[in-house]
């Protein structure tokens, strides 16, 4: 059972509760046997008059009737206790596992997410946790309780008559041998079925995310072949798992129940030889029919346990992913940022190459360059979303690799081009910038970010629920809420990643005014494609194919005629472009 703790990823408390659940299930099984024992006594009390010719003992029958009621009450209490210590505890432990996994995922570096898609992580947190929850509540306690009950019953029957007991369990080794053989045969099909389920989850997510394209190009239903093929593959793998498992479980239970025939044959032989009496043989036949029930349960549940182990292993693999660590409660003396000969690669492809750059405190530094030149990657390396492959990034003279990411991010605010809003109230979406902020602080940040007016126009004002990813707001409104978050956080370093891209002139004017409030007195890093918006920056760093090719003020770079001047000229020429027939 201790191995099960590791396989299912249970906490210490969860494992203790699991053992209590198994014990409670054993008590339920034994309580059921008490009821069965009373039934046997009733049968013997009714047979005695037939064999002896005496009238039935009414007092004994009434006593057995009362004993039956007591046995039923005992079973009811035992089952209630089992429910509390298995189902309730299992659901609580599953909740803890999900929260622990979510917290672990939050602390993983972004490099981890480059190799994992959202569907797989969602499966980890939901489907795999559900499998573990089901195992803890419906499978493992009943499985181990049935094993313990079967062993106790076997021992008691052996004391009663070892010969009939041996006949009863003669087929048991063969039956369990078949079940464990099925595990070897099912290992690959089960693993494949899990992979197919992940593939279906990924395809369903892709289908829903791309529903506009699907509808626009008539790819719905069976025309969306990738989803159709994934569903068929999952169906095929599921049928294979069920077929192999079903064949072996059916064969094993059939062989097991031949033990009843062995008991009857052995009993008749012993009865004819005078070694047992008819009543003892009848009891063994009745017990034979009852004892196989927990054994059949074992054979059915053990296959589910084999499958749950795969989910448990996936959870363990996720939990073993290394976290980004560093010293906590670091106090940075200033916010001067220095990049010293840093390099970084995605999947062994260099995207940042030997970049050295100083970003002064309380100034605006713009990162410019063509798409794919490394601007966003460089900004996120400064935030330690990833660790550099070589070189150093210093903030306030301290290497950020030695600072806990959460501590480091406490010094930074972000305004991204793609704003993520949650299906919550406007108030709570802004409050993400500073947990525990008062309503008044949130409103002041909203006013400074130029979004108080449109928020008050919403049906419930600041208490309006925005819908999934803020689907009820325009792009400019969502962007201003993002700026309000950053203002509320009031961090000394601000990273702006294409914050005004793809906006109409009116929204762009509003957001520029909000950004002007945000950057006052802060160290600002701006990523921009619209080069005219950063001409007034204190420093402009131009990147090309992951290399820093020039830096200086806007006037200096325009005069030098380098990359910045060339990109600026191209943008100015494109301003006169119009659609023509």
C-alpha positions as a Python dict, from the first residue, in 0.01 Angstrom:
ca = {
    (1, 'X'): (0, 0, 0),
    (2, 'X'): (292, 239, 60),
    (3, 'X'): (380, 206, -308),
    (4, 'X'): (26, 323, -382),
    (5, 'X'): (98, 647, -194),
    (6, 'X'): (376, 728, -441),
    (7, 'X'): (182, 612, -747),
    (8, 'X'): (-122, 825, -664),
    (9, 'X'): (80, 1118, -531),
    (10, 'X'): (-101, 1129, -196),
    (11, 'X'): (1, 1364, 82),
    (12, 'X'): (92, 1227, 424),
    (13, 'X'): (-252, 1316, 557),
    (14, 'X'): (-418, 1179, 244),
    (15, 'X'): (-235, 848, 283),
    (16, 'X'): (-339, 820, 649),
    (17, 'X'): (-699, 893, 554),
    (18, 'X'): (-674, 636, 275),
    (19, 'X'): (-570, 367, 525),
    (20, 'X'): (-861, 467, 750),
    (21, 'X'): (-1089, 428, 449),
    (22, 'X'): (-958, 78, 380),
    (23, 'X'): (-1013, -17, 745),
    (24, 'X'): (-1368, 126, 729),
    (25, 'X'): (-1438, -77, 414),
    (26, 'X'): (-1312, -393, 589),
    (27, 'X'): (-1553, -324, 875),
    (28, 'X'): (-1838, -288, 624),
    (29, 'X'): (-1751, -621, 466),
    (30, 'X'): (-1732, -790, 806),
    (31, 'X'): (-2065, -633, 904),
    (32, 'X'): (-2213, -787, 591),
    (33, 'X'): (-2076, -1126, 698),
    (34, 'X'): (-2246, -1082, 1037),
    (35, 'X'): (-2578, -1053, 851),
    (36, 'X'): (-2484, -1359, 646),
    (37, 'X'): (-2397, -1552, 962),
    (38, 'X'): (-2740, -1469, 1107),
    (39, 'X'): (-2904, -1598, 787),
    (40, 'X'): (-2711, -1925, 818),
    (41, 'X'): (-2827, -1960, 1179),
    (42, 'X'): (-3186, -1902, 1067),
    (43, 'X'): (-3149, -2174, 802),
    (44, 'X'): (-3008, -2417, 1061),
    (45, 'X'): (-3288, -2327, 1306),
    (46, 'X'): (-3543, -2412, 1037),
    (47, 'X'): (-3365, -2733, 935),
    (48, 'X'): (-3331, -2870, 1286),
    (49, 'X'): (-3707, -2943, 1327),
    (50, 'X'): (-3710, -3121, 991),
    (51, 'X'): (-3416, -3341, 1086),
    (52, 'X'): (-3512, -3402, 1450),
    (53, 'X'): (-3891, -3405, 1416),
    (54, 'X'): (-3924, -3150, 1699),
    (55, 'X'): (-4131, -2827, 1664),
    (56, 'X'): (-3943, -2506, 1576),
    (57, 'X'): (-3793, -2312, 1865),
    (58, 'X'): (-3998, -1990, 1845),
    (59, 'X'): (-3787, -1810, 2106),
    (60, 'X'): (-3470, -1884, 1911),
    (61, 'X'): (-3629, -1763, 1587),
    (62, 'X'): (-3740, -1437, 1752),
    (63, 'X'): (-3390, -1397, 1893),
    (64, 'X'): (-3243, -1447, 1547),
    (65, 'X'): (-3494, -1197, 1407),
    (66, 'X'): (-3371, -937, 1657),
    (67, 'X'): (-3013, -1032, 1575),
    (68, 'X'): (-3092, -974, 1207),
    (69, 'X'): (-3221, -625, 1284),
    (70, 'X'): (-2908, -557, 1486),
    (71, 'X'): (-2688, -684, 1203),
    (72, 'X'): (-2871, -456, 956),
    (73, 'X'): (-2821, -158, 1190),
    (74, 'X'): (-2455, -252, 1233),
    (75, 'X'): (-2407, -265, 856),
    (76, 'X'): (-2580, 70, 812),
    (77, 'X'): (-2349, 234, 1067),
    (78, 'X'): (-2043, 65, 915),
    (79, 'X'): (-2138, 182, 565),
    (80, 'X'): (-2196, 540, 685),
    (81, 'X'): (-1851, 532, 844),
    (82, 'X'): (-1703, 391, 521),
    (83, 'X'): (-1868, 666, 314),
    (84, 'X'): (-1724, 941, 532),
    (85, 'X'): (-1375, 793, 532),
    (86, 'X'): (-1358, 705, 163),
    (87, 'X'): (-1574, 925, -58),
    (88, 'X'): (-1563, 1246, 145),
    (89, 'X'): (-1190, 1212, 216),
    (90, 'X'): (-1115, 1122, -147),
    (91, 'X'): (-1287, 1435, -277),
    (92, 'X'): (-1100, 1653, -26),
    (93, 'X'): (-766, 1496, -120),
    (94, 'X'): (-839, 1540, -491),
    (95, 'X'): (-905, 1909, -425),
    (96, 'X'): (-569, 1939, -246),
    (97, 'X'): (-390, 1763, -532),
    (98, 'X'): (-546, 1997, -790),
    (99, 'X'): (-449, 2304, -588),
    (100, 'X'): (-94, 2173, -535),
    (101, 'X'): (-58, 2101, -907),
    (102, 'X'): (-193, 2445, -996),
    (103, 'X'): (54, 2607, -756),
    (104, 'X'): (338, 2396, -895),
    (105, 'X'): (247, 2490, -1252),
    (106, 'X'): (242, 2857, -1155),
    (107, 'X'): (605, 2835, -1041),
    (108, 'X'): (736, 2652, -1348),
    (109, 'X'): (950, 2842, -1600),
    (110, 'X'): (793, 2936, -1933),
    (111, 'X'): (1035, 2699, -2105),
    (112, 'X'): (821, 2417, -1964),
    (113, 'X'): (511, 2552, -2139),
    (114, 'X'): (692, 2562, -2474),
    (115, 'X'): (694, 2181, -2467),
    (116, 'X'): (344, 2132, -2324),
    (117, 'X'): (13, 2232, -2471),
    (118, 'X'): (-280, 2361, -2269),
    (119, 'X'): (-489, 2049, -2332),
    (120, 'X'): (-230, 1822, -2168),
    (121, 'X'): (-201, 2043, -1859),
    (122, 'X'): (-580, 2065, -1836),
    (123, 'X'): (-593, 1685, -1852),
    (124, 'X'): (-333, 1669, -1572),
    (125, 'X'): (-538, 1895, -1347),
    (126, 'X'): (-882, 1754, -1429),
    (127, 'X'): (-889, 1407, -1587),
    (128, 'X'): (-583, 1266, -1407),
    (129, 'X'): (-698, 1408, -1073),
    (130, 'X'): (-1045, 1266, -1139),
    (131, 'X'): (-891, 923, -1205),
    (132, 'X'): (-700, 943, -875),
    (133, 'X'): (-1014, 1063, -697),
    (134, 'X'): (-1213, 771, -842),
    (135, 'X'): (-940, 527, -739),
    (136, 'X'): (-936, 659, -383),
    (137, 'X'): (-1314, 657, -346),
    (138, 'X'): (-1442, 365, -555),
    (139, 'X'): (-1148, 138, -634),
    (140, 'X'): (-862, 111, -386),
    (141, 'X'): (-1052, 93, -52),
    (142, 'X'): (-1291, -173, -185),
    (143, 'X'): (-1004, -359, -349),
    (144, 'X'): (-786, -381, -38),
    (145, 'X'): (-1086, -440, 188),
    (146, 'X'): (-1197, -730, -32),
    (147, 'X'): (-846, -879, -21),
    (148, 'X'): (-833, -856, 359),
    (149, 'X'): (-1187, -992, 397),
    (150, 'X'): (-1114, -1281, 161),
    (151, 'X'): (-797, -1374, 353),
    (152, 'X'): (-982, -1366, 689),
    (153, 'X'): (-1270, -1572, 550),
    (154, 'X'): (-1031, -1824, 399),
    (155, 'X'): (-855, -1863, 734),
    (156, 'X'): (-1184, -1910, 922),
    (157, 'X'): (-1311, -2166, 671),
    (158, 'X'): (-982, -2355, 691),
    (159, 'X'): (-1033, -2388, 1067),
    (160, 'X'): (-1388, -2510, 1005),
    (161, 'X'): (-1281, -2770, 744),
    (162, 'X'): (-949, -2737, 562),
    (163, 'X'): (-1040, -2988, 290),
    (164, 'X'): (-1352, -2806, 172),
    (165, 'X'): (-1168, -2474, 210),
    (166, 'X'): (-891, -2601, -16),
    (167, 'X'): (-1151, -2709, -275),
    (168, 'X'): (-1318, -2367, -248),
    (169, 'X'): (-997, -2177, -332),
    (170, 'X'): (-833, -2428, -567),
    (171, 'X'): (-899, -2215, -874),
    (172, 'X'): (-789, -1888, -709),
    (173, 'X'): (-419, -1895, -816),
    (174, 'X'): (-513, -1954, -1179),
    (175, 'X'): (-769, -1671, -1175),
    (176, 'X'): (-533, -1413, -1029),
    (177, 'X'): (-254, -1535, -1254),
    (178, 'X'): (-475, -1444, -1552),
    (179, 'X'): (-549, -1098, -1407),
    (180, 'X'): (-180, -1017, -1363),
    (181, 'X'): (-106, -1154, -1708),
    (182, 'X'): (-365, -909, -1843),
    (183, 'X'): (-171, -622, -1683),
    (184, 'X'): (133, -712, -1890),
    (185, 'X'): (-78, -734, -2206),
    (186, 'X'): (-269, -411, -2130),
    (187, 'X'): (33, -193, -2044),
    (188, 'X'): (87, -63, -2398),
    (189, 'X'): (-284, -38, -2498),
    (190, 'X'): (-363, 157, -2179),
    (191, 'X'): (-70, 395, -2235),
    (192, 'X'): (-182, 441, -2596),
    (193, 'X'): (-539, 511, -2486),
    (194, 'X'): (-415, 787, -2254),
    (195, 'X'): (-217, 940, -2543),
    (196, 'X'): (-524, 924, -2767),
    (197, 'X'): (-735, 1100, -2502),
    (198, 'X'): (-474, 1376, -2485),
    (199, 'X'): (-476, 1405, -2863),
    (200, 'X'): (-856, 1439, -2863),
    (201, 'X'): (-840, 1708, -2592),
    (202, 'X'): (-586, 1900, -2798),
    (203, 'X'): (-795, 1871, -3114),
    (204, 'X'): (-1116, 1976, -2938),
    (205, 'X'): (-939, 2279, -2795),
    (206, 'X'): (-795, 2368, -3136),
    (207, 'X'): (-1142, 2325, -3292),
    (208, 'X'): (-1304, 2559, -3040),
    (209, 'X'): (-1027, 2819, -3050),
    (210, 'X'): (-1034, 2824, -3429),
    (211, 'X'): (-1413, 2813, -3462),
    (212, 'X'): (-1414, 3134, -3668),
    (213, 'X'): (-1187, 2977, -3929),
    (214, 'X'): (-1378, 2648, -3908),
    (215, 'X'): (-1707, 2823, -3985),
    (216, 'X'): (-1561, 3058, -4245),
    (217, 'X'): (-1412, 2777, -4451),
    (218, 'X'): (-1679, 2513, -4395),
    (219, 'X'): (-1463, 2280, -4183),
    (220, 'X'): (-1732, 2190, -3931),
    (221, 'X'): (-1838, 1837, -3844),
    (222, 'X'): (-1670, 1556, -4036),
    (223, 'X'): (-1483, 1801, -4259),
    (224, 'X'): (-1253, 1883, -3967),
    (225, 'X'): (-1046, 1571, -4031),
    (226, 'X'): (-789, 1611, -3753),
    (227, 'X'): (-1061, 1601, -3484),
    (228, 'X'): (-1245, 1320, -3661),
    (229, 'X'): (-930, 1108, -3687),
    (230, 'X'): (-836, 1174, -3324),
    (231, 'X'): (-1181, 1063, -3206),
    (232, 'X'): (-1164, 748, -3416),
    (233, 'X'): (-817, 665, -3282),
    (234, 'X'): (-940, 710, -2923),
    (235, 'X'): (-1243, 490, -2994),
    (236, 'X'): (-1021, 219, -3139),
    (237, 'X'): (-780, 227, -2843),
    (238, 'X'): (-1068, 224, -2592),
    (239, 'X'): (-1228, -80, -2757),
    (240, 'X'): (-894, -263, -2752),
    (241, 'X'): (-843, -193, -2380),
    (242, 'X'): (-1198, -295, -2293),
    (243, 'X'): (-1181, -607, -2510),
    (244, 'X'): (-855, -738, -2362),
    (245, 'X'): (-956, -647, -2007),
    (246, 'X'): (-1308, -789, -2048),
    (247, 'X'): (-1183, -1121, -2187),
    (248, 'X'): (-938, -1175, -1902),
    (249, 'X'): (-1177, -1065, -1625),
    (250, 'X'): (-1458, -1284, -1761),
    (251, 'X'): (-1225, -1582, -1799),
    (252, 'X'): (-1075, -1532, -1452),
    (253, 'X'): (-1415, -1501, -1279),
    (254, 'X'): (-1550, -1805, -1465),
    (255, 'X'): (-1253, -2016, -1359),
    (256, 'X'): (-1280, -1885, -1003),
    (257, 'X'): (-1644, -1986, -972),
    (258, 'X'): (-1564, -2343, -1071),
    (259, 'X'): (-1463, -2364, -706),
    (260, 'X'): (-1831, -2412, -622),
    (261, 'X'): (-1825, -2728, -830),
    (262, 'X'): (-1507, -2841, -653),
    (263, 'X'): (-1676, -2783, -313),
    (264, 'X'): (-1983, -2983, -414),
    (265, 'X'): (-1772, -3267, -559),
    (266, 'X'): (-1537, -3277, -260),
    (267, 'X'): (-1831, -3240, -18),
    (268, 'X'): (-2027, -3528, -170),
    (269, 'X'): (-1715, -3746, -159),
    (270, 'X'): (-1653, -3657, 209),
    (271, 'X'): (-2027, -3691, 292),
    (272, 'X'): (-2040, -4040, 147),
    (273, 'X'): (-1729, -4127, 345),
    (274, 'X'): (-1882, -3990, 665),
    (275, 'X'): (-1612, -3723, 702),
    (276, 'X'): (-1862, -3432, 701),
    (277, 'X'): (-2230, -3402, 781),
    (278, 'X'): (-2497, -3260, 552),
    (279, 'X'): (-2536, -2936, 749),
    (280, 'X'): (-2164, -2856, 728),
    (281, 'X'): (-2169, -2923, 355),
    (282, 'X'): (-2476, -2701, 310),
    (283, 'X'): (-2303, -2418, 499),
    (284, 'X'): (-1997, -2446, 278),
    (285, 'X'): (-2209, -2435, -37),
    (286, 'X'): (-2386, -2120, 89),
    (287, 'X'): (-2056, -1958, 190),
    (288, 'X'): (-1907, -2047, -149),
    (289, 'X'): (-2169, -1840, -324),
    (290, 'X'): (-2100, -1545, -92),
    (291, 'X'): (-1721, -1560, -67),
    (292, 'X'): (-1670, -1520, -439),
    (293, 'X'): (-1842, -1179, -445),
    (294, 'X'): (-1546, -986, -292),
    (295, 'X'): (-1301, -1187, -503),
    (296, 'X'): (-1487, -1095, -823),
    (297, 'X'): (-1486, -733, -705),
    (298, 'X'): (-1108, -757, -669),
    (299, 'X'): (-1065, -885, -1022),
    (300, 'X'): (-1284, -611, -1164),
    (301, 'X'): (-1128, -327, -966),
    (302, 'X'): (-768, -427, -1008),
    (303, 'X'): (-781, -341, -1380),
    (304, 'X'): (-908, 6, -1290),
    (305, 'X'): (-617, 36, -1049),
    (306, 'X'): (-373, -54, -1329),
    (307, 'X'): (-522, 225, -1541),
    (308, 'X'): (-518, 477, -1254),
    (309, 'X'): (-147, 411, -1203),
    (310, 'X'): (-83, 567, -1546),
    (311, 'X'): (-262, 887, -1438),
    (312, 'X'): (-73, 884, -1110),
    (313, 'X'): (258, 852, -1291),
    (314, 'X'): (172, 1148, -1515),
    (315, 'X'): (91, 1354, -1207),
    (316, 'X'): (421, 1253, -1048),
    (317, 'X'): (610, 1348, -1363),
    (318, 'X'): (447, 1692, -1357),
    (319, 'X'): (526, 1740, -989),
    (320, 'X'): (890, 1647, -1052),
    (321, 'X'): (937, 1925, -1308),
    (322, 'X'): (1208, 2154, -1161),
    (323, 'X'): (1098, 2493, -1033),
    (324, 'X'): (1281, 2822, -1075),
    (325, 'X'): (1426, 2909, -737),
    (326, 'X'): (1622, 3188, -575),
    (327, 'X'): (1658, 3400, -266),
    (328, 'X'): (1336, 3548, -131),
    (329, 'X'): (1277, 3887, 31),
    (330, 'X'): (1556, 4046, -173),
    (331, 'X'): (1564, 4427, -161),
    (332, 'X'): (1709, 4580, -478),
    (333, 'X'): (1902, 4904, -411),
    (334, 'X'): (1801, 5051, -748),
    (335, 'X'): (1641, 4953, -1078),
    (336, 'X'): (1933, 4994, -1316),
    (337, 'X'): (1928, 4695, -1551),
    (338, 'X'): (2237, 4556, -1719),
    (339, 'X'): (2259, 4272, -1971),
    (340, 'X'): (2607, 4121, -1989),
    (341, 'X'): (2681, 3916, -2297),
    (342, 'X'): (2360, 3711, -2269),
    (343, 'X'): (2254, 3431, -2503),
    (344, 'X'): (1933, 3226, -2514),
    (345, 'X'): (1793, 2949, -2733),
    (346, 'X'): (1454, 2788, -2802),
    (347, 'X'): (1490, 2417, -2875),
    (348, 'X'): (1865, 2460, -2938),
    (349, 'X'): (1802, 2742, -3189),
    (350, 'X'): (1975, 3065, -3083),
    (351, 'X'): (1733, 3359, -3062),
    (352, 'X'): (1944, 3594, -2844),
    (353, 'X'): (2314, 3610, -2926),
    (354, 'X'): (2575, 3777, -2705),
    (355, 'X'): (2364, 4084, -2621),
    (356, 'X'): (2507, 4347, -2384),
    (357, 'X'): (2290, 4646, -2295),
    (358, 'X'): (2244, 4894, -2010),
    (359, 'X'): (1892, 5012, -1928),
    (360, 'X'): (1909, 5316, -1698),
    (361, 'X'): (1679, 5368, -1401),
    (362, 'X'): (1387, 5612, -1437),
    (363, 'X'): (1425, 5623, -1814),
    (364, 'X'): (1245, 5487, -2118),
    (365, 'X'): (1433, 5227, -2322),
    (366, 'X'): (1274, 5104, -2645),
    (367, 'X'): (1347, 4766, -2805),
    (368, 'X'): (1285, 4775, -3180),
    (369, 'X'): (1345, 4549, -3477),
    (370, 'X'): (1170, 4332, -3729),
    (371, 'X'): (934, 4054, -3619),
    (372, 'X'): (1131, 3763, -3478),
    (373, 'X'): (1435, 3975, -3394),
    (374, 'X'): (1415, 3884, -3022),
    (375, 'X'): (1253, 4191, -2864),
    (376, 'X'): (985, 4013, -2663),
    (377, 'X'): (1222, 3733, -2568),
    (378, 'X'): (1473, 3986, -2435),
    (379, 'X'): (1207, 4159, -2223),
    (380, 'X'): (1089, 3830, -2079),
    (381, 'X'): (1443, 3724, -1998),
    (382, 'X'): (1471, 4043, -1792),
    (383, 'X'): (1156, 3934, -1605),
    (384, 'X'): (1312, 3586, -1562),
    (385, 'X'): (1034, 3406, -1743),
    (386, 'X'): (1328, 3199, -1863),
    (387, 'X'): (1690, 3176, -1752),
    (388, 'X'): (1960, 3280, -1997),
    (389, 'X'): (2183, 3010, -2141),
    (390, 'X'): (2495, 3218, -2084),
    (391, 'X'): (2583, 3565, -1956),
    (392, 'X'): (2419, 3762, -1676),
    (393, 'X'): (2123, 3994, -1624),
    (394, 'X'): (2174, 4233, -1335),
    (395, 'X'): (1911, 4450, -1166),
    (396, 'X'): (2042, 4681, -897),
    (397, 'X'): (2375, 4503, -935),
    (398, 'X'): (2230, 4160, -846),
    (399, 'X'): (2213, 3863, -1081),
    (400, 'X'): (1844, 3782, -1127),
    (401, 'X'): (1923, 3409, -1151),
    (402, 'X'): (1974, 3419, -775),
    (403, 'X'): (1642, 3594, -702),
    (404, 'X'): (1317, 3407, -649),
    (405, 'X'): (1096, 3476, -955),
    (406, 'X'): (801, 3589, -745),
    (407, 'X'): (1020, 3829, -551),
    (408, 'X'): (1166, 3963, -877),
    (409, 'X'): (826, 4006, -1041),
    (410, 'X'): (717, 4212, -742),
    (411, 'X'): (938, 4486, -889),
    (412, 'X'): (772, 4468, -1233),
    (413, 'X'): (444, 4553, -1402),
    (414, 'X'): (345, 4429, -1747),
    (415, 'X'): (120, 4559, -2020),
    (416, 'X'): (102, 4307, -2302),
    (417, 'X'): (-53, 4339, -2646),
    (418, 'X'): (-272, 4035, -2578),
    (419, 'X'): (-457, 4115, -2257),
    (420, 'X'): (-585, 3825, -2045),
    (421, 'X'): (-897, 3898, -1841),
    (422, 'X'): (-1079, 3654, -1619),
    (423, 'X'): (-1447, 3565, -1600),
    (424, 'X'): (-1492, 3781, -1293),
    (425, 'X'): (-1597, 4134, -1203),
    (426, 'X'): (-1417, 4440, -1336),
    (427, 'X'): (-1317, 4523, -979),
    (428, 'X'): (-1150, 4186, -924),
    (429, 'X'): (-982, 4191, -1266),
    (430, 'X'): (-812, 4520, -1182),
    (431, 'X'): (-739, 4408, -826),
    (432, 'X'): (-514, 4134, -969),
    (433, 'X'): (-250, 4407, -980),
    (434, 'X'): (-252, 4432, -601),
    (435, 'X'): (-420, 4167, -390),
    (436, 'X'): (-604, 4319, -98),
    (437, 'X'): (-637, 4663, -258),
    (438, 'X'): (-939, 4859, -142),
    (439, 'X'): (-1225, 4946, -376),
    (440, 'X'): (-1118, 5310, -362),
    (441, 'X'): (-762, 5222, -472),
    (442, 'X'): (-902, 5022, -764),
    (443, 'X'): (-1123, 5312, -872),
    (444, 'X'): (-832, 5559, -856),
    (445, 'X'): (-621, 5329, -1074),
    (446, 'X'): (-911, 5296, -1319),
    (447, 'X'): (-954, 5673, -1336),
    (448, 'X'): (-583, 5726, -1403),
    (449, 'X'): (-594, 5456, -1673),
    (450, 'X'): (-883, 5638, -1845),
    (451, 'X'): (-1126, 5349, -1800),
    (452, 'X'): (-1353, 5474, -1519),
    (453, 'X'): (-1600, 5625, -1766),
    (454, 'X'): (-1670, 5311, -1971),
    (455, 'X'): (-1672, 5094, -1656),
    (456, 'X'): (-1947, 5305, -1500),
    (457, 'X'): (-2147, 5269, -1821),
    (458, 'X'): (-2149, 4886, -1783),
    (459, 'X'): (-2470, 4724, -1649),
    (460, 'X'): (-2336, 4676, -1295),
    (461, 'X'): (-2043, 4916, -1309),
    (462, 'X'): (-1735, 4779, -1133),
    (463, 'X'): (-1930, 4467, -1031),
    (464, 'X'): (-2004, 4370, -1393),
    (465, 'X'): (-1883, 4019, -1477),
    (466, 'X'): (-1674, 4045, -1793),
    (467, 'X'): (-1724, 3699, -1939),
    (468, 'X'): (-1449, 3464, -2056),
    (469, 'X'): (-1133, 3665, -2132),
    (470, 'X'): (-1328, 3990, -2119),
    (471, 'X'): (-1534, 3903, -2427),
    (472, 'X'): (-1784, 4181, -2348),
    (473, 'X'): (-1520, 4457, -2386),
    (474, 'X'): (-1347, 4608, -2689),
    (475, 'X'): (-973, 4569, -2744),
    (476, 'X'): (-900, 4924, -2627),
    (477, 'X'): (-1110, 4882, -2313),
    (478, 'X'): (-937, 4559, -2223),
    (479, 'X'): (-600, 4725, -2277),
    (480, 'X'): (-688, 5011, -2042),
    (481, 'X'): (-794, 4764, -1771),
    (482, 'X'): (-452, 4603, -1812),
    (483, 'X'): (-289, 4944, -1760),
    (484, 'X'): (-507, 5001, -1452),
    (485, 'X'): (-370, 4675, -1312),
    (486, 'X'): (-15, 4796, -1367),
    (487, 'X'): (-92, 5133, -1208),
    (488, 'X'): (-245, 4962, -906),
    (489, 'X'): (63, 4742, -865),
    (490, 'X'): (284, 5055, -868),
    (491, 'X'): (602, 4858, -949),
    (492, 'X'): (926, 5051, -1023),
    (493, 'X'): (991, 4864, -1352),
    (494, 'X'): (733, 4863, -1634),
    (495, 'X'): (744, 4643, -1945),
    (496, 'X'): (521, 4750, -2235),
    (497, 'X'): (490, 4494, -2513),
    (498, 'X'): (313, 4646, -2818),
    (499, 'X'): (57, 4806, -2586),
    (500, 'X'): (-87, 5034, -2858),
    (501, 'X'): (-69, 4796, -3154),
    (502, 'X'): (-381, 4720, -3358),
    (503, 'X'): (-593, 4994, -3199),
    (504, 'X'): (-808, 5260, -3361),
    (505, 'X'): (-692, 5625, -3329),
    (506, 'X'): (-942, 5713, -3055),
    (507, 'X'): (-846, 5417, -2835),
    (508, 'X'): (-478, 5472, -2909),
    (509, 'X'): (-502, 5831, -2785),
    (510, 'X'): (-674, 5719, -2465),
    (511, 'X'): (-418, 5445, -2403),
    (512, 'X'): (-122, 5672, -2474),
    (513, 'X'): (-257, 5911, -2211),
    (514, 'X'): (-291, 5621, -1964),
    (515, 'X'): (60, 5497, -2042),
    (516, 'X'): (198, 5848, -1986),
    (517, 'X'): (63, 5826, -1630),
    (518, 'X'): (199, 5474, -1585),
    (519, 'X'): (561, 5547, -1684),
    (520, 'X'): (615, 5853, -1465),
    (521, 'X'): (921, 5804, -1242),
    (522, 'X'): (970, 5441, -1345),
    (523, 'X'): (1221, 5232, -1536),
    (524, 'X'): (1038, 5156, -1859),
    (525, 'X'): (1112, 4900, -2130),
    (526, 'X'): (900, 4946, -2442),
    (527, 'X'): (864, 4701, -2729),
    (528, 'X'): (723, 4877, -3033),
    (529, 'X'): (673, 4825, -3405),
    (530, 'X'): (539, 5177, -3458),
    (531, 'X'): (874, 5347, -3445),
    (532, 'X'): (734, 5702, -3442),
    (533, 'X'): (590, 5628, -3093),
    (534, 'X'): (939, 5572, -2944),
    (535, 'X'): (1135, 5854, -3110),
    (536, 'X'): (1135, 6042, -2780),
    (537, 'X'): (1267, 5746, -2574),
    (538, 'X'): (1582, 5800, -2366),
    (539, 'X'): (1746, 5506, -2542),
    (540, 'X'): (1654, 5289, -2840),
    (541, 'X'): (1811, 4945, -2886),
    (542, 'X'): (1771, 4792, -3234),
    (543, 'X'): (1781, 4413, -3262),
    (544, 'X'): (1832, 4205, -3574),
    (545, 'X'): (1815, 3825, -3570),
    (546, 'X'): (1883, 3814, -3196),
    (547, 'X'): (2180, 4052, -3204),
    (548, 'X'): (2205, 4410, -3077),
    (549, 'X'): (2310, 4606, -3387),
    (550, 'X'): (2279, 4967, -3264),
    (551, 'X'): (2168, 5180, -2973),
    (552, 'X'): (2120, 5550, -2904),
    (553, 'X'): (1853, 5820, -2911),
    (554, 'X'): (1601, 5843, -3194),
    (555, 'X'): (1780, 6142, -3350),
    (556, 'X'): (2118, 5966, -3334),
    (557, 'X'): (1988, 5648, -3496),
    (558, 'X'): (1805, 5833, -3773),
    (559, 'X'): (2121, 6026, -3849),
    (560, 'X'): (2339, 5711, -3855),
    (561, 'X'): (2132, 5557, -4138),
    (562, 'X'): (2135, 5207, -3984),
    (563, 'X'): (1864, 4951, -3916),
    (564, 'X'): (1640, 5187, -3720),
    (565, 'X'): (1656, 5454, -3991),
    (566, 'X'): (1578, 5198, -4262),
    (567, 'X'): (1276, 5054, -4071),
    (568, 'X'): (1151, 5403, -3992),
    (569, 'X'): (1171, 5503, -4359),
    (570, 'X'): (977, 5195, -4467),
    (571, 'X'): (702, 5269, -4213),
    (572, 'X'): (674, 5630, -4325),
    (573, 'X'): (640, 5524, -4687),
    (574, 'X'): (368, 5273, -4595),
    (575, 'X'): (150, 5547, -4442),
    (576, 'X'): (36, 5648, -4793),
    (577, 'X'): (-82, 5298, -4887),
    (578, 'X'): (-450, 5258, -4978),
    (579, 'X'): (-670, 4984, -5116),
    (580, 'X'): (-712, 5022, -5492),
    (581, 'X'): (-905, 4835, -5758),
}
